[in-house]
Every structure is written in C-alpha cells, then in structure tokens.
Amino acid sequence: MRHTQIFRTTKTALLLMVLLSVGGCASRYQKGLPPGMANRTVTPPLVPYMTKLEAEGERNWVLNLDELSVAAMRARSSEIAERALDEATLLINQIFGSGPDTRAARSIFFSENAKIFKGDPYERSMAFFYRGVLYMQEGDWQNARAMFRSAVLQDAFAEEEQNRADWVIFDYLIAVCEAQLGRDFYAEQSYQRAMEQYDAMVNNYREFAGQRLPTDAARPPLPRREDNLLVIVQSGAGPQKIHAGLYGEFAAFERRSSNIAAPAVRVGDEPVPATMTDSVYYQSATRGGREFDRIQGRKVIFKSVTGAIGEVGVYTGAIVLAHSDHHEEAMAGAMIMAAGLLVTVVSGLARPDADIRHWRSLPDALGVAVGSSAAGARRVSVRLNGTTTSATVDLPPSGHGMAVVLAFDGPDPMLLLPQGNEPLEVTE
C-alpha cells in the first residue's frame, strides 16, 4: 500500500510540474497589438483580423499580420496593408532562434508550435514581396527593390541548397525596378538571373507536378524604362500545411489548387502577353528539411523508446505479480509495474507534433505581364479561371513611370490598383 501511494504521488507531481511549465511558457508571450498597429482605425471587413491579431498576441503576430495584409489589400485599404507588412517584416528581420519560446519548443514536453511564428522561407519571402509591390504602386522603386532583395534573402534560408533563392519573380521585379531607375546594366543582370531561374523552374516544375507552367509567352520580356504597365497575377489557393509522420512530427504540404490557370491580360483590345513564373506550392514543398525536423526526430525517438520501456515494465510487473507466491515477490512485481506506468506517463507527455500554422491566404502561383501602351485612362482587364476583372488605369507617358496592378484570384477576384484608379466590373 505504501509503495502504491508513493507511485501515485510521484505521478501527480510530474503532471503538475509539466502543467506549470506550460503555463510559464505561455505567460512569456506579449499580449495585445504590435506597436505599429496600435490605435489604427480599420474598415468593418478588417475588424475580425484586428481582433484576432490582438487576442493571439506576440506568438502569432507575424501570421496574423500576414493575413491582415492580404485582407486589407482585397478591401483596397492599402495603408493598413502597408502598416501590417511593415510590422511583419520588422518582426521577421529580428534575430530569432534563441528566445525562451524557441527553447521551450525544443523541449521533449512541448509542441513545436510553442515558439513564436515567423513562417517558412516561402512565407517570409511573400511578406517582403507584397510590401515591395505596394512600394511599386507608389512609384518608390528603391524601397521596392530593397523588399524584393530581402525576399530573395529569406528564400536563401531554405535547407536544401538547390532550392535556395530559386524564385523567378523576385529577380524579375528587381529588374523592373532597375529599369525604372534608369539602371539598364543592372536591370539586364537581374533579368538574366531571373531567366536562368525561369528555365530551371520550367523543367523542375514539370518533373515535380507532372504539368507545365501555362504561359502565353515563352519568357517574360526584358523590362524597359519605356514600359508603363505591370500586371502581377496571382492564381489559385496556396498550400496547406499538415501533419506527417508516425506522431505528426513532420510538417508536409497539400496542394489546394489542382492546376495553374493561364491568364489573359489586355489593355483595351490589345493583348499583353502574361507569363506564370512561380508556384508557391512548389516553393513550400521543396524547402527541404528544417532544423526543427531533426529536433522533432529526437522527440519521436524519446517517445517511442520510453513508450516501449513502459509497456515492457507494465507487462513484466503484471506477470511477476500474477505468479508471485510470496509477499516480497508481489511487492517487486508491483514496483516494476508502477515504474512501467510512470515511464508510460512520461512518454505520453512527450510532444513531437510539428507546427502546422501557415499563411492561408497565399496564392498557388504568380505571374507577370509587362508592356507599354498609349498614355491616359485605359481599360485593363485580367481573365483568370474563367472570370474577367477590369479597371480603368491611368497609364503614365512612356518613360515617365509605370502603373502597377496586382490581380487577386478566387471567389471574389479583384484588382489592387495604384491610388486614384477605380475598378470596373467583374464578369464571367
């Protein structure tokens, strides 16, 4: 009886210790809004995003800022989108990997999602991409170029060398910025890098997905200072992160869009060749292993080994207890069984499940259409997945800037336009 009481007391103490540790970890997170979003007034459609941003606090600030930025762009609240992306990219750029939350996530008894969300390389790259596009719409080519360079840098953190810095669109948009700044030599350099990646991407994507990237042109054209229209196309729904492995210890990706649609872009009745350059799903699924995958592997080993030891202990103790003829043998069997139960409890507390938080509002693929047309108010239309979205866009004179349009796909397709331009209709 005394040994049974000792076992129960030890088990209870262990559970209380782990629960207190979890509570201590959670209390370290800062609550409320990030500094740059405090006292910001938003339109009604964005209120739920702001509420979630405040309620979930620091642990999910980057994730919720990312989601808010896309919702704000869709609501044509570019100022809120800019502020959200400014905060997200600032947080991403902060040194991470050694804070108390990350140390907790490395612990056997904490799930990986205990750490502050920063996103996988493809998600971090997309935050800088969107901020760069918004700078382009303001005609701020230098800051836009800096954002796209940062997007390239974030992708350089992919674990597998062959999948580092292999986006096409980032270098292509750097080339656009260089051309608009009158730096033709650097525009050509960036364009050549983009085309090397595009040629590789066409082949790699065909092998990876069993289909080609649909294009109206073999390659996107070399950007020129004379170009006065850039349409950036987004197609489909981005990847979904799921659990994989024996205990859900690894993060894997499912594709939510079965095919990348070929876009059609027109200015008035004139077609502007559009090229799909990148697959966001491809970027997510080919990121390679992560440091946390190795940590997750150690957690699985611990859980498997302790689980097996616990089962053996309980089974052996039960046999000894059932076949004992003396008090001492019965006590020994009970102690073996109690030890096995304790190890089983510890095994059950191990948390190898991977972090599957992810940026849900990303597209499946990206593309570009670049061209030059007569200056003035022109009708620009984008047809994607059977739906045409149109807007009247004020095109500047050739050589005096560029109108940048960001096209969103989905159930509610829309065009994000530079300030002062108005959308028209959405037609089937």
ABEGO torsion letter per residue (X at the ends): XAAAAAAAAAAAAAAAAAAAAAAAAAAABBBEBBAAABGBBBBAAAAAAAAAAAAAEAAAAAAAAAAAAAAAAAAGBAAAAAAAAAAAAAAAABBBGABAAAAAAABAABBAAABBBAEBAAAAAAAAAAAAAAAAAAGBAAAAAAAAAAAAAAAAABABAAABGABAAAAAAAAAAAAAAGBAAAAAAAAAAAAAAAAAAAAAAAAAAGBBBBBABABBBBBBAABABBBBBBBEBBBBBBBBEAAGABBBBBBABABBBBBBBBBEABBBBBBBABBAAAAAAAAEBBAAAAAAAAAAAAAAAAAAAAAAAAAAAAAAAAABABAAAAAAAAAAAAAAAAAAAAAAABBABBBABBBAABBABBBBBBBBBBBEBBBBBBBBGGBBBBBBBBBBBBGAEBBBBBBBBEABBBBBBBBGBBBBBBBX
